[in-house]
Amino acid sequence: MQASPPPFAPFEWMIAWRYLRARRAEGGVSVMTWISLIGIALAVAALIITLAVRAGFRAEFVDTILGANAHVTVYNAGAPDANGRLDRTIADYTEMADRIAQVPGVTHAAPLIKGQVMASAQGNTAGVQVYGIAADDLADIPRIVNPETSQGDLARFDDGIALGSGVARDLNLTIGDRIKLISPDGVKTAFGTSPRVKTYEITYIFTAGRYDIDQTRVYMPFTEAQSYFNRENAADEIEVMVEDPEGVDAMALPLLQAAGDRALIWTWRDASGSFLRALDIEDNVMFIILSVLVLIASMNIVSGLIMLVKNKGRDIGILRTMGLTESSVLRVFFLCGASTGLIGTALGLILGCLFAIYIDPIFALVDRMSGGGVWDPSIRGIYALPAKLQVGDVVSSIALSLGLSFIITIFPARRAARMNPVEALRYE
């Protein structure tokens, strides 16, 4: 007795390939195949591009936060001063910073003074946030100390102040110009508190890469900030950098123990947690929406296969009378649909990856063709549309497309396999 051929035998591949190359005169199946293939390719490309932009946006946002802001902020719970007001300043800031710096995983701990003032220059004004920090501590902030995006000499920081590029642009300032800072909480006199007005030279201009930082932030030497904001022999808080920012929650207890009994902490996750959670929710929603798009594109395979089965009814009947089993017929038409999904997925993978890799020149072309202004950093918070290809995102896109293509192909293939050869050849 002759053994039955193995599944997906060469002749099954040959028949499936012959049907996929059907001419227009044979029912227009090739046209439907092309429509299905292009639809799947575009859907997969859109899914990969969206996931890459999402990953890039999150990575850019987190990197900007971690590069320009403290990973952990340590401050005092506060105690009433002589006038009955709550005083949160840190008197032993040097000792506290040294204790925190000795905690395993901490790479940087520096005293900081914060204050909001009015900046004025050349008839222009802007509200800015002043950070008082030592020059050595400022040099440890990578997003601020970047020779490619900064201007001036950081070594002269103690001779003036450093300000964001957005502040410099709004006030029409450059290196060597002078800026006037006006604080409402200034000199205390017998007649009350008078505003403090002082002029500083601009010695350094930085671009952190995040619009709201570049647009508002000014760095001032620590000792000068103590005098300017009436913080003699005190600091407002301690900014802390750690080796693993993503695992900052696990360091909360050691940091609190090192800081002291009255210390409180505020991590970067506390500050931006709502935004990150919103990004995660948006990611899930976008993936579901684009998965529906892939499903709709895959449904074209069903339409093409139904037309193919209808047009090849006579061939199916002949093949069955020649000894082809139901399983072989099912596999033939499954290969027709699966090949379309496979080729479409491969084309979508190539298209999506190329778009994500070359997104900067593509977006620059779109921006130039539209006359500019497509990307507003004041709304988005960053200056360009980022994209970051991740293996997990690409694999999930491929798995989704192939899974849907293979599953929906089974139903018309089963219909072809169950076709009665007598009925198929009755009117032939």
Buried (B, 14 or more C-beta within 10 A) or exposed (E): EEEEBEEBEEEBBEBBEEBBEBEEEEBBBBEBBBBBBBBBBBBBBBBBBBBBBBBBBBBBBBBBBBBBBBBBBBBBEEEEEEEEEEBBBBEEBEEBBEBBBEBEBBEBBBBBBBBEBBBBBEEEBBEBBBBBBBBEBBBBBEBBBBEEBBBBEBEBBBEBBBBBBBBBEBBEBEBEBEBBBBBEBBEEEEEEEEEBBBEBEBBBBBBBBBBBBBBBBBBBBBEBBBBBBBBEEBBBBBBBBBEEBEEBEEBEEBBBEBBBEEBBBEBBBBEBEEEBEEBEEEBEEBBEEBBEBBBEBBBBBBEBBBBBBEBBBEBBBBBBEEEBEEEBBBBBBBBBBBBBBBBBBBBBBBBBBBBBEEBEEBBEEEBEEEEEEEBEBEEBBBBBBBBBBBEEBBEBBBEBBBEBBBEBBBEBBBBBBEBEBEEBBEEE
